[in-house]
Amino acid sequence: MRTSSIDVGGLAGNLFESGEEPVAVVVVHPATATPAGFYTGFATFLAENRMAAITYDYRGTGRSGSPRDHRDVGMRDWIERDVPALTAWAAERFPGLPQLAVGHSVGGHALTLGRGGPELTAFVLVASHLASMAAIPDRVERLRVRLVLSLIGPALAGLLGYVPARRLGLGEDISVAAVRQWSGWGKLPNYLFDDPEMHAAERAAGVTQPVLAISLSDDPWATPAQVDRLAERLVNAPVERRTFTPADAGVTRIGHHGFMRRSSRETLWPELLTWLQKQVANATR
């Protein structure tokens, strides 16, 4: 296994290769406040199966700069600039290979809006949903999210110049702009699809590549129903759905991040790999 650091216009990441000639390249677009290192096990698994894999940090997170120094970089910037930048780099680095992507949460939102570009052969959405706070089924969780995103997060951002998401149980620290955008979209019934500046419905309708949309039965926010609501926006793409339970993974809880943890390597990842391999075979016939 060979791992090398990459820098794509200030976006820090890692390239994973097995040493064999890859049959495809997969870019892993991360969830909000989730560092590239979290996806190392998954990327290694892909590389071991002859798919060059790329992980990275959005601007203002992890190795791609501090949230304080990138306070004006929001989720829209991740979607509009960072995701396309990595897609273009992968296409240039591996010309002629099928281009695949896995988008986790907001990473999947970007792919749903076509930000993965026409180069993509196919992509997978993991726990990507219409993230309206009002749709969170558990009342206590709904209240917690609203307090953090609408009150506590913005207040701390005003004091510190960034949001200490790690202390709030939301992952890595994020920028002021990111939490404000997250909060703003979360208050809308159809999340970013209700933001006229995003042109989300039009962009999603332009996606025609095969898509696999994965949900986890015990995800408190990205419920299977909310994942369905996002997938339904891909009106011109062939979409396959999978919902996994903790029993499928042999664990007591999966949640929003569990699918991407190493504990899912032997139970859940093989089905995703099989789907990707099918797309590669179709693309190379």
Protein Blocks (a to p, Z undefined) as FASTA:
>chain_A
ZZddddeehiacddddehiacfbdcdddddehiafklmmmmmmmmmmnopacdddddehi
ajnopfklmmmbcfklmmmmmmmmmmmmmmmmmghiacddddehjlmmmmmnopnojmlm
bdcdehiacfbfklpmblklmmmmmmmmmmmmmmmmmmnopacfklnonapaddfklmmm
mmmmmmpmnlmmlmmklommmmmmmpcbdcdddddfklcklgfklmmmmmmmmmmbccdd
ddddfklnopabfbjmlmmpmklmmmmmmmmmmmmmmmmmmmmZZ
